[in-house]
Amino acid sequence: MKHIVRATVIALVLTGAVATTHASSASTKTVAVAKTSAMPIPVCAPDDPNACGLGR
């Protein structure tokens, strides 16, 4: 039983160390944030005069 508890504790410590290392290396990377536009994105075909009911 002692061996199972020790193995579990060691596994948790190693997992925490790997997660901490991964998190610290991930925080140094630059993340590009997409700029949202105020202009609507057209979803109708631009070459169809009756698209989306605009040709009425």
C-alpha positions, 0 to 999 in steps of 0.5 A, a space after each residue: 500500500 505504501 508503494 502505491 501511495 508513493 507512486 501516486 504522489 510521485 506521478 502527481 509531482 511530476 505532472 505538476 512540474 511538467 504542467 508548470 514548465 509548459 505553462 511558463 513557456 506558453 506565456 512567453 509566446 506572443 498571441 495575435 488577436 484577431 481584430 473584429 470589424 464593424 462592417 458586416 460580412 456578406 453571406 449572399 452571392 455578390 453576382 446574384 441580383 436576387 440574392 438575399 431578397 435585395 433585388 425586389 
